[in-house]
Amino acid sequence: MAEMISEQEFHVRADAALESLQKTLGDFADREGFEVELQGGVLNILFEEPTEARFVISPNSPVRQIWISALVRSYKLSWSPDRHAFVLEGDTLATLVDRLIHTQLGR
């Protein structure tokens, strides 16, 4: 079971995770033709090709999770002290988002 962290610690870790993800995706987004925007603590990934789509990645403070809405589904990642990352079923935030992007791009 995921360890419940304080709200303040959650905000620090969630902000850092989303900022890191934005930086990591920058060059890939430029090469593949999609946009990555971090505004108000919410990361949006916008696609025009092969079909128009938007992934929304946002912190959910009350439950201390990062939620992803992508590919007509939602994903809820909790903090893992062992992995020092937000995870869902073994996937870190970065790994899961990478897989979702590749699915969207048809790869």
Summary of the structure (lengths in Angstrom):
residues: 107
radius of gyration: 13.5
end to end distance: 32.6
largest distance: 40.5
contacts: 288
relative contact order: 0.18
helix: 38%
strand: 36%
